[in-house]
């Protein structure tokens, strides 16, 4: 199963294909137990195909959730950017640039002194 082909399919088709792949995998596992394991590579390929289908189903679902929460105030935790704990807790640029009234008054009344140095 090619991932590029799966992106064009609808969710119902993907779920149906997933069911077929799982059923086929179950049959191969039974054959493996009953007879000698001649189709081990096919089992490997089926498992990878199932993973591809599930990945695309989950990606489409996340995309739909992102659209739903696009203009909302809060995002679910799993849709927020991971980053690091320190970055997540850091102040935003707007909050960091705000100066307090007391600081503004202090800067106004006591500006930084400028000194001229005379060259001899």
Rosetta blueprint (number, residue, H / E / L):
1 X L
2 X L
3 X H
4 X H
5 X H
6 X H
7 X H
8 X L
9 X L
10 X L
11 X H
12 X H
13 X H
14 X H
15 X H
16 X H
17 X H
18 X H
19 X H
20 X H
21 X H
22 X H
23 X H
24 X H
25 X H
26 X H
27 X H
28 X H
29 X H
30 X H
31 X H
32 X H
33 X H
34 X H
35 X L
36 X L
37 X L
38 X L
39 X L
40 X H
41 X H
42 X H
43 X H
44 X H
45 X H
46 X H
47 X H
48 X H
49 X H
50 X H
51 X H
52 X H
53 X H
54 X H
55 X H
56 X H
57 X H
58 X H
59 X H
60 X H
61 X H
62 X H
63 X H
64 X H
65 X H
66 X H
67 X H
68 X H
69 X L
70 X L
71 X L
72 X L
73 X L
74 X L
75 X L
76 X L
77 X H
78 X H
79 X H
80 X L
81 X L
82 X L
83 X L
84 X L
85 X H
86 X H
87 X H
88 X H
89 X H
90 X L
91 X L
92 X L
93 X H
94 X H
95 X H
96 X H
97 X H
98 X L
99 X L
100 X L
101 X H
102 X H
103 X H
104 X H
105 X H
106 X H
107 X H
108 X H
109 X H
110 X L
111 X L
112 X L
113 X L
114 X L
115 X L
116 X L
117 X L
118 X L
119 X L
120 X L
